[in-house]
Amino acid sequence: MNRALPWIVGAALIVLPFVYHAPYPMHLMVVVLIWSFAYTSWSVMGRFGLVSLGHGGFFGVGAYGTALLWNTFHLSPFVGIPIAMAAAVMLALVVAYPCSRFRITGHYFALVTLALSAIVQQVATAGRDVTGGSLGYTPERVLGGESILAFQFSDKLTWYFIALGVWAIGLFIRWRVDHSMIAYALEAIAEDEDAAGAAGVNVTAEKLKVTALSAAMTGFAGGLYCQYQMFISPDTVSGISVSLQMVFACVVGGIYVLPGPTVGAIITILLAEGLRIFFGTGALGWDNLVYGTLLVVFIIFLPQGLVGAAWNKLTGARQTA
Amino acid sequence: MFDIYLLEAAINGILLGGVLALLALGLNLIFGVIDVVWICYAELIMMGMYGMYYMVSVYHFPFLIAAVLAIALVAAMGVLLHLIVIAPLLNAAPINQLLATGGVLAFLQALATVMFGIDFRNLGIRLPVIEIHDMYISYARLLAFGTALAGMVAVWLFLSRTYTGTAIRAIAQDRQIMPLMGVDTRRIYIVTSAIGGGLAGLASCLLVLQYDVHPFIGLTFGPITFMICVLGGLGNMVGGFVAAFVFAEIISIAGLYMDLEWGYVFAFVFFIVMMFFRPRGLLARRS
């Protein structure tokens, strides 16, 4: 049963749009899938106690990099997204290397990476001649609105399958990392860095590997988001609020379980949409009010997240992987 | 060549540094004593600024009385934050405490949006600008600088001259031993939270004279305050003081030649570069 479940869910998700494809639910599905991928990317490193608040920065670099390369140099996103991903990885390594070299962990690591997302947001805002500043930025549309080379599709169905595929790959990557030698090393590091180092684990190398992977995935998510929404602004794709949003969704769903970030994305996005519809335009702020409260409540009472708690109940044991 | 604008920017930097040092002091005090980072520190200031706005502009309280009330209000919020969010998490992983206050950040921002709307508001008080040798120095900034320094001296006197202050410093040095020496840790934590909140309240009274208040104003001061604290060495109050002025000068002087946002960008980049050289803070000895 447990082995079959992922395949059943996967098949259901593939069949779903052929049965039911009203535009608005489709749009929600795509948004949920893209963010699920981004949150999963965060959890790839977050689950090893490497709590980064810099992922808003990586996401922003992915989004702005892709859009800027397309508009300025007419580079297809097929080239642009990898370049933007590389930039995100570079940024991550520039910060992660000294952090890991000088044993900046926990609080310090979170605050140093926080600086990173703040930098990306400030640069995107301050470089208004190039990036459009806080008014946002739009990748140029191709004629007819549809082109494979430009990675622009007017059809929600196409986007659904792209997002579904990306999300599945994201889960697969995280699953692979969780079941690799790196995971053992990183779990040992999370328990006790000195002991892990003494036992022959190359602490810096292992940390940098997983950080680079996580940043690359987050950068990709940013590029994908940009191509789907066709509009980005410093506040929606970078900065502290995006970083906190990632951490929050993962905490609600459960950092240590594979579907945790996805469940977190479903809950947070549906909650925001639901409140928006319920309150109309007067909803401004209400969704974050509920978010903030839930985040505090979850961390105090249910730090392993919804899926994590359910999993523990089912298996009757404390399970970490 | 002597540049009068540069001097003006440098002086304004020093004045800004005073306020930033005040912010960093509150955060450092809380970190040093309770070992928690209040990510939502700048949001407490935002609530204090709204308090000032409503008391002064809407209900027409005299400024000084409103200031005292605002300080008390934010101090009370600090205590509440400690009792509701931090106290249950005292033994949790540090990162959980950090994330919980991140939740409070989102909560307070949203609360302000819901309660006060997203309009920019100000007191409508325009303090005069002083002109010295072609340099323009705003009175509001001078006042903020002076008051911030006075506030810091007051906290220093409290920490060094009173029994409670001594107990607070002792806890910051050794969290395990002090309870055995008969110090009531819970009470000390509450007092510290109140002082930390009170400093945020004082900062809000000063900042409301210079900035419009809106629900996201905290994002203007928050990141810079954390970076100052980390640069100075978390919990190191003297380091935070020095770092505040270094940061303020970078922002102010870079802002002279480019947009203000670039000043922040330079300050943040400087921060990350410094992490290579002084990972444990500006004043830390290299181990």
Contacts between the chains, C-beta under 8 A, distances in Angstrom:
chain1	res1	chain2	res2	distance
A	49	B	93	7.9
A	49	B	95	7.1
A	51	B	95	4.7
A	51	B	98	7.5
A	51	B	99	7.4
A	94	B	272	7.3
A	95	B	272	6.1
A	95	B	275	7.8
A	98	B	272	7.9
A	98	B	275	5.1
A	98	B	276	4.7
A	98	B	279	6.6
A	99	B	275	7.2
A	102	B	275	7.2
A	102	B	276	7.9
A	102	B	279	3.5
A	102	B	280	7.7
A	103	B	279	7.5
A	104	B	275	6.9
A	104	B	279	5.7
A	106	B	94	5.0
A	106	B	95	6.0
A	107	B	31	8.0
A	107	B	37	5.5
A	107	B	94	5.5
A	107	B	95	7.4
A	107	B	98	6.2
A	107	B	234	6.7
A	108	B	230	6.3
A	108	B	234	6.9
A	110	B	37	7.9
A	110	B	95	6.6
A	110	B	98	5.6
A	111	B	37	6.9
A	111	B	226	4.9
A	111	B	227	7.3
A	111	B	229	7.7
A	111	B	230	5.0
A	111	B	234	7.9
A	112	B	230	6.5
A	112	B	271	8.0
A	112	B	272	7.1
A	112	B	275	5.9
A	114	B	223	6.2
A	114	B	226	6.2
A	115	B	223	6.7
A	115	B	226	7.7
A	115	B	227	5.5
A	115	B	268	5.0
A	115	B	271	5.4
A	115	B	272	6.1
A	116	B	272	7.3
A	118	B	223	4.2
A	118	B	264	7.7
A	118	B	268	5.8
A	119	B	265	6.0
A	119	B	268	4.4
A	119	B	269	6.6
A	119	B	272	7.7
A	122	B	261	5.2
A	122	B	262	8.0
A	122	B	264	4.9
A	122	B	265	4.8
A	122	B	268	6.9
A	123	B	265	5.6
A	125	B	261	5.5
A	126	B	258	7.9
A	126	B	259	5.4
A	126	B	261	3.3
A	126	B	262	5.1
A	126	B	264	7.8
A	126	B	265	6.1
A	239	B	219	7.5
A	240	B	219	6.5
A	240	B	222	7.4
A	240	B	223	6.6
A	241	B	106	7.7
A	241	B	219	7.8
A	244	B	102	5.0
A	244	B	105	7.0
A	244	B	106	6.4
A	247	B	99	5.9
A	247	B	102	6.9
A	248	B	99	7.8
A	248	B	102	7.5
A	248	B	103	7.1
A	248	B	106	7.5
A	251	B	99	6.3
A	284	B	113	5.6
A	284	B	114	7.3
A	284	B	118	6.8
A	285	B	109	7.7
A	285	B	110	4.3
A	285	B	111	7.5
A	285	B	112	7.7
A	285	B	113	3.1
A	285	B	114	4.3
A	285	B	215	7.4
A	286	B	110	7.0
A	286	B	114	6.1
A	287	B	110	7.5
A	288	B	106	5.0
A	288	B	107	7.4
A	288	B	109	6.3
A	288	B	110	3.5
A	288	B	113	7.3
A	289	B	107	6.3
A	289	B	110	3.8
A	289	B	111	6.1
A	289	B	114	6.0
A	291	B	103	7.6
A	291	B	106	5.3
A	291	B	107	7.8
A	291	B	110	7.3
A	292	B	103	4.8
A	292	B	104	6.5
A	292	B	105	7.2
A	292	B	106	3.6
A	292	B	107	2.9
A	292	B	108	7.4
A	292	B	109	7.7
A	292	B	110	6.0
A	293	B	103	7.3
A	293	B	107	5.8
A	294	B	103	7.6
A	295	B	99	6.9
A	295	B	100	7.1
A	295	B	102	6.9
A	295	B	103	3.1
A	295	B	106	6.7
A	295	B	107	8.0
A	296	B	85	5.7
A	296	B	100	5.2
A	296	B	103	4.1
A	296	B	104	6.2
A	296	B	107	7.0
A	299	B	89	6.9
A	299	B	92	7.6
A	299	B	96	5.1
A	299	B	99	5.6
A	299	B	100	4.4
A	299	B	103	6.8
A	300	B	85	7.3
A	300	B	88	5.0
A	300	B	89	6.2
A	300	B	100	6.7
A	303	B	92	7.0
A	303	B	96	5.9
